[in-house]
Amino acid sequence: MPSVLQELPPDLDKNRLPQQVAVIMDGNGRWAKKRGYPRVMGHRKGVEALKELLRCCRDWGISGLTAYAFSTENWGRPEEEVTFLMTLFERVLRRELTEMMTEQVRIRFVGNLSALPESLQAEIAEAMEKTADNQGIEFTVATNYGGRQEILRACRAIAQQVQKGKIEPENIDESLFTEHLYTANIRDPDLLIRTSGEMRISNFLLWQLAYAEIYVTDTLWPDFDRNAFHKALQAFQKRDRRFGKIRQ
């Protein structure tokens, strides 16, 4: 059954909401350790927190959410944890696809997906194909993603086209460069949220975050709920977004 819509809190201005929110979901392991659980329990709980945030964005009129699910550096974690995460991604996609269709979620995955297990690649392809025409919130999942790697990939692709004579170097601009990123056709984030108090962006959306407002909270990701998101939006609406300009 689709979840019940919850109205925007009255202290938030619907005309000043971010249209695209990005989130670095940090703190799953610490959440589990504090409770004496294995780290994988933190990841399970983290999935529930992400589902709740996605529904909250939908309810409150935010059109896009991008989640940093697995970075290119995360392969360096213990093998059993990586294996668990890959399996978890598969299970969640399989389990949630029907609900995503019901709630009109359009899901996209960005990153070097070819390096993922073949079974996971198949689940990803099916989810993206089946939800491609959905008209609700756009949900982007960064998986095996790294910002530097994305920029290098775009540079190589453009260089090849220049070498073939298809692009003149003087015609390379921000718009053309953006077209060669994984996130082509996805709006740049207005707001980046990072949980667990870490003050870094960890190789996430390096190009796209140029003018995003950054909000860091000490809340560990599995505890990030609607109330925590409400506080993030309150902080966002107090920011003076000038994009490098001066208000007249």
N, C-alpha and C positions, 0 to 999 in steps of 0.2 A: 504494500500500500504506500502511496506517496506520502511524504511527511506533510504535516500541517504548516502552512505559511505563518510566519511570525512577523508582525509589523516592525518597521523601523523604530528604534527608540526615539521618543519625542525630542530629546535634546540634540539629535543629529539633523543636519540640514541635508535633505535628499539631493539638493542641487550642488552640493560640495563633496559628494562621496567620490572616492577613487573609483575609476572604471576598471582598472586592472590592478590586482593585488598579487604580489609575489611573496612567497614565504620560505624561509630556511627553517626546516623543522628539526631543531637541535634539542637534545636532552633526553632522548628515549632511553639510552643506556643508564644515565644518571638517575632517571626516574625509577627504573627497575632496581638499581643497586640500593637506593635509599630504602626500598621496601623488602630487600632481601630476595628479589626475584632474579632469574636469569635475564640477560640483556634482551633476549628475543621477546619476552613479555612486554618490554617497553615498546618494541616495534609494533606488536599487536595492538596495544593501547593507542599508539600513535596513529594507526590507520583509522580508528574510531574518531580521533580528534580531527583528522583531515576531512572525513565525511561530514562532521558537524560544521566545520568551517565552510565547506563547499555549499551546504544547505543554507548556511547563514548568509553567504554572499548572494545566493539566489533570492532568498527571502527579502533582503534589504536593497535589492536593485543594483548590485555590483555585477558587471557583465562578464568579468574574467578573473580566473584564479590560476596562478602558476606555482607549482610546488616542486621543490628541489628534493627528489626522491632518492637519487643515487648518483653520486659524483664519480668522475673518472678516477679520483683518488681513493674512493671507497673500496676498490678492489684490494687495497692493502690491509683491510680488516681480516680477522681470523676467518679461515675458509668456511668453517661451519656457520658463521654468522652471515657471510655472503650467500652461501647456499640457501640458508633459511629465507633471506630477503628475496631472492629470485623466486623461490617457491611461493612465498607470501604474495608477491606481486601477481603471480599467475592465479592463485586462488581468489584473490580479491577481485580481479578483473572478471573471472568466470562467474563469481557469486553476485557481483554488483551490476552486471551488464543489463539485466532486465530492468532494474530500478533506474539506471541511467536513461534507458529508453523512455520509461514512464515519466521521469522528471525532465526530459528533454535536454539532458546534459550532452554536450559535444566534447568528446575527449580527444586530445592530441598528445602524442609523445614526441619529445625532442631530445636529441643526443645521438651518439653513435650506437644505434640500435642493433647494428649488424654484429656487435660483439656480445650480445646477450644470448642466453640459451635459446636454441631453436624453438622449443615449446613455448617460451615466453614471447618470442617474436611473433609466433602464430596467434597467441591471445591478443597481443597488442594490435596486430593487423586487423583482426576480426572486430575488436572494440572500436577502432578508428573508422572502419568501413561502415559498421552498423549505425554509428552515431553521427556520421558525417553531415546528415541533413537535419539534425536536431537544431531547434531554434532557441533553446534556453541558454544557460550559462556555458561559457567556453572554459573547459578545464584542461590545462596544459601540465603535463607531467614530465619533468626533466629527469631523464634516466640515462645513466652512463654519459653524463653531460659535464663538460668543463668549458668555462668561458674563453680561456686562452685557446683551447683546441678549436672551438667554434670559429674564432677570429682567424686562426691560421688556415682552417678549412676554407673559409670564404676568400681569403687572400689567394690561396692556390687556385681556386676555381676561377677567379677573375683574371689572374695571371695567365692561365691557360687560354682564356678567351682573347686576351690581348695578343698572346703569341700567335693565335690563329687568325688574327686580324678582325675579329668580330667586335672588339671594343677598342676605342681609342683611349689612351691613358688620360687625356684631358677630360674625358667624359665620365670618369669615375668620380662619383659623388656619394653623399651619405645615403641617398635613396637607392642607388644601385648596390652599394655595399650591403644595405639592410636586406635586399632581395636575396642575398646569398647566405644569410644566416639561417640557422634552424628555425628561428622564430619569425621568418618572413610571414607577413599577413596577420601577425599577432601584435596587438597594441603593446607599446612599452609600458612597464609598470609605473603607476603613479605612486604606489606605496610598497615598500619592502618591509616585511616583518621578520625579525629574527628572534627566536626564543632562546632561553637558557643563559642570556646575559653576555654572550660572546660578541665582541665588537669588531667583527670582520665579515666580509661578504663571501669568502671561501670559494673564489673562482666561479661565482654564479652571475650570469647575465651581465658581464662586464661592459658590453656595449650598451645594452638596453637600459641599464640603471643610471645613465648619465644624469638625469634630473629627477629621479625618484626620491621621495621622502623616505627616510630610514627610521624605523621604530624598533628599538631593542627592548625586550622585556626579560626579567629574570625568571619568569614562568617557564618551567620545563614543558616541552612540546605536548606530552600526553595530557597535561593539565590546562592546555590552551583551549578555552571554551568561548561561548558567546559573550560572556562578561569581559573576558580578556580582549576579545576582538573589539568590543564596544569601546574599551579604553584606548585601543590603538586608533580607532576612527576618531575619537574625541581629540587625541593628540594631532592627528592628521589635519583636522579641520581648524586647528589653531595655527597651523603653519602658514607663512606668507610665501606663496610659490611665485617667484619672480622669473625663474628660468634664466638667471644671469642678467636680467634687466633691472631698471629702476622704475618704481611706480611713479607716475606723473601726478 
